Amino acid sequence: MSEIRIGTCSWMDRSLVASGWYPKSAKDPEDKLKFYSQHFDTVEVDSSFYAIPKEKSIYAWALRTPPNFLFNVKAFGLFTFHAISLKSLPLEIRDGINLARRDRVKLFDLERSVRSLLWEVFYRRIYVLHNMGRLGYLLFQFPPWFKYEAKTLEYIRFLAKKSRPFKVAVEIRHRSWLEDDNKAAFLKLLEDENLAYVAVDEPKLVWTVPFEWPVTASWGTVLRLHGRNSEAWMKKNISVAERFAYRYDEAELRSIAEEVAARIEQVPSAYVMFNNCFRDFAVKNALQMKRYLGMGGGSTLEVEQKNLPMD
């Protein structure tokens, strides 16, 4: 038996909240999460990219959702070489460093001991979800400038070892990772460390990563759908919301559903996560995908292999 989990990459996106998808009775984030969990059995926590979540927040998430609901956590941005607001660092770490006149900070601006402490805090918080059986996967989404090199390959191996026993998924956004010998070495690393390659559906541009979906982890596989708004992706200085302003049509979703059906024959679980978080596009597309895969309600679909209705 295999399972498919379908959800979105946020439940508190501003444009989603403004779209009216949530009922007026869902006034706070916890109420919105409770409503969301009536329709889906998984969600990606994107706020953890900007700041490490507090333990009380994590327990609140669990209390507002069914016991089988899983949270997929996006790794804190510093660990994937993004610059992060200095104010977003945990208070116990921020008070112990001296970065005068800095608004934003990068990982190697911090001393080794501080980096280790930061990871310890992050790991400890995520372990709360894992210990409750509520962690789906931990996502490391690397930036477009994170190129294939021996040292970057080893960094992924380092993260894999530091993240045990979590299920880990890796999303790369530079084409060098999928070129010739690089691709073979990269996929071997993922297989050796039992890391899931994140397949991405996004605009087909000269600088984006082409759609490939190798299965590299024994525990499952992950597909993240960013939309296909090529025009927006080519513009400069646009908002994140505008970048993901794309609603998949029926033909596109049915084609994606066929890809999902093919992968679920190879692994125990597949996560299909919609990141076209503009208004209610992601939730509406996710609900459509559930229908195309024969899923009803908000619970996990357990299916016999080769028995996935498309109509």
C-alpha positions as CSV (number, residue, x, y, z in Angstrom):
1,M,0.0,0.0,0.0
2,S,1.2,3.5,-0.9
3,E,0.0,6.9,0.1
4,I,-0.3,10.2,-1.7
5,R,-0.4,13.5,0.3
6,I,-1.5,16.6,-1.4
7,G,-1.3,20.1,0.1
8,T,0.0,23.6,-0.4
9,C,3.2,25.4,0.6
10,S,1.6,27.8,3.0
11,W,-1.7,28.2,4.9
12,M,-1.1,31.8,5.9
13,D,-0.1,33.4,2.6
14,R,-1.4,37.0,2.7
15,S,-3.2,36.7,-0.7
16,L,-4.8,33.4,0.3
17,V,-6.1,35.0,3.5
18,A,-7.4,38.0,1.5
19,S,-9.0,35.7,-1.2
20,G,-11.9,34.7,1.1
21,W,-11.2,31.0,0.9
22,Y,-11.2,30.8,4.7
23,P,-14.5,31.4,6.5
24,K,-14.9,34.5,8.6
25,S,-15.0,32.4,11.7
26,A,-11.4,31.4,11.1
27,K,-9.9,34.5,12.6
28,D,-6.4,33.5,13.7
29,P,-3.7,31.3,12.2
30,E,-4.6,28.4,14.4
31,D,-8.3,28.5,13.3
32,K,-7.2,28.8,9.6
33,L,-4.9,25.8,10.0
34,K,-7.8,23.8,11.6
35,F,-10.0,24.7,8.6
36,Y,-7.2,23.9,6.1
37,S,-6.7,20.5,7.7
38,Q,-10.4,19.6,7.0
39,H,-9.4,19.6,3.3
40,F,-5.8,18.4,3.2
41,D,-3.6,16.1,5.3
42,T,-0.3,17.9,4.9
43,V,1.1,21.5,4.5
44,E,4.5,23.0,4.1
45,V,5.6,25.4,6.8
46,D,7.3,28.3,5.0
47,S,7.6,30.6,8.0
48,S,10.4,28.4,9.3
49,F,12.5,29.7,6.4
50,Y,12.4,33.3,7.8
51,A,12.5,32.4,11.5
52,I,12.9,29.3,13.6
53,P,9.5,28.4,15.0
54,K,8.9,28.5,18.7
55,E,8.0,25.3,20.6
56,K,4.6,26.7,21.7
57,S,3.8,27.4,18.0
58,I,4.6,23.8,17.0
59,Y,2.5,22.4,19.8
60,A,-0.4,24.7,18.7
61,W,-0.1,23.4,15.1
62,A,-0.4,19.8,16.4
63,L,-3.4,20.6,18.6
64,R,-5.3,22.2,15.7
65,T,-4.9,19.3,13.3
66,P,-5.9,15.6,13.1
67,P,-3.4,13.0,14.4
68,N,-2.4,11.9,10.9
69,F,-1.8,15.5,9.6
70,L,1.9,16.0,8.6
71,F,3.9,19.2,8.5
72,N,6.7,19.6,6.0
73,V,9.2,22.1,7.3
74,K,11.3,24.4,5.1
75,A,14.7,24.8,6.6
76,F,15.8,28.1,8.1
77,G,17.2,30.2,5.3
78,L,20.7,30.6,6.7
79,F,21.3,26.9,6.3
80,T,20.7,27.2,2.5
81,F,22.9,30.3,2.1
82,H,20.1,32.9,2.0
83,A,20.5,36.2,3.8
84,I,18.2,36.5,6.8
85,S,17.1,39.4,8.9
86,L,19.2,39.7,11.9
87,K,16.1,40.2,14.0
88,S,14.8,36.8,13.0
89,L,17.7,35.0,14.8
90,P,16.6,33.3,18.1
91,L,17.0,35.8,21.0
92,E,19.4,33.5,22.8
93,I,21.8,33.7,19.8
94,R,21.2,37.3,18.8
95,D,22.2,38.6,22.2
96,G,25.5,36.7,22.1
97,I,26.9,38.1,18.8
98,N,28.2,41.4,17.6
99,L,27.2,42.4,14.1
100,A,26.9,46.1,14.4
101,R,25.0,48.0,11.8
102,R,23.9,44.8,10.1
103,D,20.3,44.4,9.0
104,R,20.8,41.1,7.4
105,V,23.2,38.2,8.1
106,K,24.6,35.2,6.1
107,L,25.6,31.9,7.6
108,F,29.4,32.5,7.4
109,D,29.0,35.9,9.0
110,L,28.6,33.9,12.2
111,E,31.4,32.1,14.1
112,R,31.5,28.3,14.0
113,S,30.3,28.0,17.6
114,V,27.3,30.3,16.9
115,R,26.5,28.3,13.7
116,S,26.5,25.1,15.7
117,L,24.3,26.6,18.4
118,L,21.9,27.9,15.7
119,W,21.6,24.4,14.2
120,E,21.1,22.9,17.6
121,V,18.1,25.3,18.3
122,F,16.6,24.6,14.9
123,Y,17.1,20.8,15.2
124,R,15.6,20.7,18.7
125,R,12.5,22.6,17.6
126,I,11.9,20.4,14.5
127,Y,12.5,17.3,16.6
128,V,9.3,18.2,18.6
129,L,7.3,17.6,15.4
130,H,9.3,14.4,14.6
131,N,8.8,13.1,18.1
132,M,5.0,13.5,17.8
133,G,5.0,11.7,14.5
134,R,3.9,14.9,12.8
135,L,6.9,15.7,10.6
136,G,6.6,14.8,6.9
137,Y,9.9,16.0,5.5
138,L,12.5,18.7,6.1
139,L,13.1,20.7,2.9
140,F,16.4,22.3,2.0
141,Q,15.7,24.6,-0.9
142,F,18.9,26.1,-2.3
143,P,19.1,29.4,-4.1
144,P,19.7,29.7,-7.9
145,W,23.3,30.7,-7.3
146,F,24.1,27.5,-5.4
147,K,26.1,25.7,-8.1
148,Y,27.4,22.2,-8.3
149,E,30.9,22.0,-6.9
150,A,32.7,19.4,-4.7
151,K,32.2,21.6,-1.7
152,T,28.5,22.2,-2.2
153,L,28.0,18.5,-2.8
154,E,29.8,17.8,0.5
155,Y,27.6,20.5,2.2
156,I,24.5,18.5,1.3
157,R,26.1,15.4,2.7
158,F,26.9,17.3,5.9
159,L,23.3,18.4,6.2
160,A,22.1,14.9,5.6
161,K,24.1,13.6,8.5
162,K,23.1,16.5,10.8
163,S,19.4,16.0,10.0
164,R,19.1,12.4,11.0
165,P,16.6,10.8,11.7
166,F,14.4,13.3,9.7
167,K,13.2,12.6,6.2
168,V,15.0,15.1,4.1
169,A,14.2,16.6,0.7
170,V,16.5,18.6,-1.5
171,E,15.5,21.2,-4.1
172,I,18.2,22.7,-6.3
173,R,17.7,25.6,-8.6
174,H,20.8,25.8,-10.7
175,R,21.2,23.8,-13.9
176,S,24.7,22.7,-13.2
177,W,23.4,20.0,-10.8
178,L,21.8,18.1,-13.7
179,E,24.7,18.3,-16.2
180,D,26.3,15.1,-17.3
181,D,28.7,13.7,-14.6
182,N,27.5,16.2,-12.1
183,K,24.0,14.7,-12.2
184,A,25.2,11.2,-11.7
185,A,27.3,12.2,-8.6
186,F,24.4,14.3,-7.2
187,L,21.8,11.6,-7.6
188,K,24.2,9.0,-6.1
189,L,24.7,11.2,-3.1
190,L,21.0,11.6,-2.6
191,E,20.5,7.8,-2.9
192,D,23.4,7.1,-0.5
193,E,22.0,9.4,2.1
194,N,18.4,8.5,1.5
195,L,17.5,12.1,0.5
196,A,14.5,12.8,-1.8
197,Y,15.2,14.8,-5.0
198,V,12.5,17.4,-5.2
199,A,10.9,17.5,-8.6
200,V,9.9,21.0,-9.6
201,D,7.2,22.2,-12.0
202,E,8.1,25.7,-13.1
203,P,8.4,27.9,-16.2
204,K,10.7,26.5,-18.8
205,L,13.4,29.2,-19.1
206,V,17.0,29.1,-20.0
207,W,18.0,29.5,-16.4
208,T,15.4,27.3,-14.6
209,V,15.9,23.7,-13.8
210,P,14.2,21.3,-16.3
211,F,11.5,19.0,-15.0
212,E,13.0,15.7,-13.9
213,W,11.6,13.4,-11.3
214,P,14.1,10.7,-10.2
215,V,13.2,8.7,-7.1
216,T,16.2,8.7,-4.8
217,A,14.8,8.1,-1.3
218,S,13.3,4.8,0.0
219,W,10.8,6.7,2.2
220,G,9.1,8.7,-0.6
221,T,9.2,11.4,-3.2
222,V,8.3,15.1,-3.4
223,L,6.9,17.3,-6.2
224,R,6.6,21.0,-5.7
225,L,4.6,23.0,-8.2
226,H,5.6,26.7,-8.6
227,G,3.3,27.5,-11.5
228,R,4.2,28.3,-15.1
229,N,4.0,32.1,-15.2
230,S,7.0,32.6,-17.6
231,E,6.2,36.2,-18.2
232,A,6.3,37.0,-14.4
233,W,9.5,35.0,-13.8
234,M,11.3,37.0,-16.5
235,K,10.4,40.4,-14.9
236,K,12.6,42.2,-12.4
237,N,11.5,43.6,-9.1
238,I,8.2,41.9,-8.9
239,S,6.6,40.6,-5.7
240,V,6.7,36.9,-4.7
241,A,2.9,36.8,-5.0
242,E,3.1,38.0,-8.7
243,R,5.8,35.4,-9.5
244,F,3.5,32.6,-8.5
245,A,0.3,34.0,-10.0
246,Y,-0.6,31.0,-12.0
247,R,-3.5,28.6,-11.9
248,Y,-3.0,25.2,-13.6
249,D,-5.7,24.2,-16.0
250,E,-7.5,20.8,-16.2
251,A,-5.2,19.4,-18.9
252,E,-2.1,20.4,-17.0
253,L,-3.3,18.9,-13.8
254,R,-4.3,15.6,-15.4
255,S,-0.9,15.3,-17.0
256,I,0.8,15.9,-13.6
257,A,-1.5,13.4,-12.0
258,E,-0.2,10.8,-14.5
259,E,3.3,11.6,-13.4
260,V,2.3,11.1,-9.7
261,A,0.6,7.8,-10.5
262,A,3.8,6.5,-12.1
263,R,6.0,7.5,-9.1
264,I,3.7,6.1,-6.4
265,E,4.4,2.6,-7.8
266,Q,8.1,3.1,-6.7
267,V,7.8,4.4,-3.2
268,P,5.7,4.2,0.0
269,S,4.6,7.9,-0.2
270,A,4.4,10.8,-2.5
271,Y,4.0,14.5,-1.5
272,V,2.4,16.8,-4.1
273,M,2.8,20.4,-2.9
274,F,1.3,23.4,-4.7
275,N,3.5,26.5,-4.3
276,N,1.5,28.7,-6.7
277,C,0.4,30.7,-3.7
278,F,-1.5,33.5,-5.2
279,R,-5.0,34.2,-3.9
280,D,-6.7,30.8,-3.7
281,F,-4.9,29.3,-6.8
282,A,-2.9,26.7,-4.8
283,V,-5.7,25.4,-2.6
284,K,-8.1,25.2,-5.6
285,N,-5.5,23.4,-7.7
286,A,-4.7,21.0,-4.8
287,L,-8.4,20.2,-4.4
288,Q,-8.6,19.5,-8.2
289,M,-5.6,17.2,-8.0
290,K,-7.2,15.2,-5.2
291,R,-10.2,14.6,-7.4
292,Y,-8.1,13.6,-10.4
293,L,-6.3,11.1,-8.2
294,G,-9.5,9.7,-6.8
295,M,-9.1,11.2,-3.4
296,G,-12.0,12.6,-1.4
297,G,-12.3,14.5,1.9
298,G,-9.1,15.6,3.6
299,S,-7.4,12.3,4.6
300,T,-4.5,10.5,3.1
301,L,-5.3,8.3,0.1
302,E,-4.0,4.7,0.5
303,V,-4.1,3.0,-2.9
304,E,-3.3,-0.3,-4.4
305,Q,-0.5,0.2,-6.8
306,K,-1.7,0.6,-10.4
307,N,-5.2,1.5,-9.2
308,L,-5.2,5.3,-9.5
309,P,-8.4,6.5,-11.3
310,M,-7.7,9.5,-13.6
311,D,-11.3,10.4,-14.4
